Amino acid sequence: MMIKILFSYIMGYVGITIEGYYIERFINMCRSNKVAIWHLKREKEIHLDFRVGIHDFKKVCKIAKKTKCKLKINHKKGLPFLAHRYKKRKIFFALLIMILFLTLLSSHFVWNVDIREENGQNLENIARDIEEAGLKTGKLKSKINTKEIINKIRLERSDIAWMGIELKGTNAIVKVVKADEKPEIINEEEYCSIVSDKVGIITKMNAQTGTANVKVGDTVNKGDILINGWMEGKYTGIRYVHAKGEVQAKVWYTKYKNIPYHVTEREETGNCENKYTIKFNNFKINLHKGVSKFKIYDTIETENKMKLFSDFYLPISILKTTYKELEEKQKDYEMEEAKNLGIQQLQEELEREIEEKETIVGRNINTYEKEGSIDVYVTYEVLENIGTNEKLVF
């Protein structure tokens, strides 16, 4: 029955009101004659509103006559009535048919590629690589081999742990999980030394396996051996080992910035204008003329892709270009203001760079006044564990 009702929406239906004392008999006769009526609303004992398909309308008229009910047509809906209404507007109706045909045709293509990276992780050039692998807007869905695309991208990139592609409607959903960056792990059975990966002064040395090559107070450069991958015994002689140990050093992080006393800054005035462009796949139609009326401005572009349903995108999108007016203002700093500004900015940069587990033991600030500006240097002294494994080569 449900299929029959849905079919009636397409083929056309009529909204009817009947009045009479035999409403129940009318409904029963409709059921016995397999006449589908729906959307029944009975306000009074002798008053009933309902809908019926146009193919059953004559049967309803006969049943109403038998049950002595008066029949009144309230409205007519469906494609047949729509076609009759616009039969004099052939161009409009032809356009409607063409739009329906193009919509049906477009459902066989991908018109939107939605890349979802887990936890907001940013994979550089992933959109470009996906397109080069064969997944792009305007491509026939039957020509897209998702397994082949995934294998191709994973062979070319080592920073992807997992990747999946799902085609839903005209939308291609690409889910990507970024691989964790892991240092090279040297097998416990392989011989190796521990070498310095930073410049610093040794503050703690604990060689668990291997032979210490430096002592507390020594200055080391990047690449210097901290713990040798061998041990020498009185009776065993020299034997090679996988060096292990803890080496702590004082290292330095330095940042520099030049702060002018007189700078020109740009601020938003609050005025803005929007311009729109219609995009059909790669073809654009500008709905505006010329460029922005503002002399100085920032440009923000957004694209809104049109869709019928959640995953049924159309090859049409609206490009919105927003121009925000800016004005230039002269900003003057005193020497002390410029110095404090530079120190604040450099300290924020350094604290973002230094890991929380590391201990800051000192800060050193140097400033050098120049003509029209000041140079600011900020150095942090940090205690941290240094050293990385390096295989022994024989």
Secondary structure by P-SEA (a helix, b strand, c coil): caaaaaaaaaabbbbbccccccaaaaaaaaaaacccccccccccccbbbbcccccaaaaaaaaaaaabbbbbbcccccaaaaaaaaccaaaaaaaaaaaaaaaaaacccccbbbbbbcccccccaaaaaaaaaccccccccccccaaaaaaaaaaacccccbbbbbbcccbbbbbbbbbccccccccccbbbbbbbccccccccccccccccccccccccccccccccccccccccccccccbbbbbbbbbbbbbbbbbbcbbbbbbbcccbbbbbbbbcccbbbbccccccccccbbbbbbbbbbbccccccccbbbbbbbbbbbbbbbbbbcaaaaaaaaaaaaaaaaaaaccccccccbbbbbbbbcccbbbbbbbbbbbbbbbbbbbbcc
